[in-house]
């Protein structure tokens, strides 16, 4: 039986989501439904327990470094508090991962420029989520 995680016909990227709270839970659900979600990372024990109940076959961790060091993960989705975006994105790029980070990319323009340059240097895609970017209006 093929589950969202077992399609043998098409190779899929392996995705980890850091931050499964307010907005992250929506990203978790969407990447799970696409069949590419491998790991969820959240520091909050209550959130980790809820994610483990909803997604029992997905690896749940408390520490980001477990995600950064996992060679089977191709890309990281960051939906943590904005104050952590710069550091988490920097670490993910330095770990050789593609990154989708929710807005804002960073809290300062200069830090944002550094991340864009780092993405180019590492040859990795850096994408900033903007829900209204694709809105018809």
Residue pairs with C-beta under 8 A, 6 or more apart in sequence:
2 8
3 35
3 57
4 32
4 33
4 34
4 35
5 35
5 37
5 57
5 58
6 35
7 35
12 34
12 35
12 36
13 36
13 74
13 75
13 98
14 36
14 38
14 72
14 73
14 74
14 75
15 31
15 36
15 37
15 38
15 73
15 74
15 75
15 76
15 77
16 37
16 38
16 39
16 40
16 41
16 67
16 70
16 73
16 75
16 76
16 77
17 24
17 27
17 28
17 31
17 37
17 39
17 40
17 41
17 76
17 77
17 79
18 24
18 41
18 42
18 64
18 67
18 76
18 77
18 78
18 79
18 80
18 88
19 41
19 42
19 78
19 79
19 80
19 81
20 28
20 40
20 41
20 42
20 47
20 48
20 51
20 79
21 42
21 44
21 47
21 79
23 79
23 102
24 42
24 77
24 79
24 80
25 51
27 77
27 79
27 102
28 37
28 40
28 51
28 55
31 37
31 77
32 55
32 58
37 55
37 58
38 58
38 59
38 70
38 72
38 73
39 58
39 59
39 60
39 61
39 66
39 67
39 70
39 73
40 48
40 51
40 55
40 58
40 59
40 60
40 61
41 60
41 61
41 62
41 63
41 64
41 66
41 67
42 48
42 51
42 60
42 62
43 62
45 62
48 60
48 61
48 62
51 58
51 60
52 60
61 67
64 88
64 91
67 73
67 76
67 92
68 76
68 91
68 92
68 95
68 97
69 95
73 97
74 97
74 98
75 97
75 98
75 99
75 100
75 125
76 88
76 92
76 97
76 98
76 99
76 100
77 99
77 100
77 101
78 84
78 85
78 88
78 89
78 92
78 99
78 100
78 101
78 102
79 102
80 88
82 104
82 107
83 107
85 101
85 102
85 104
85 105
85 106
85 107
86 105
86 106
86 107
86 108
86 111
86 112
86 114
86 115
88 101
89 99
89 101
89 105
89 106
89 115
89 126
90 114
90 115
90 118
92 99
93 99
93 115
93 118
93 119
93 122
93 124
93 126
94 118
94 122
96 122
96 124
97 124
98 124
98 125
98 126
98 127
99 119
99 124
99 125
99 126
99 127
100 127
100 128
100 129
101 126
101 127
101 128
101 129
102 128
102 129
103 128
103 129
103 130
104 112
104 128
105 111
105 112
105 115
105 126
105 128
106 112
106 114
106 115
115 126
116 126
118 126
119 125
119 126
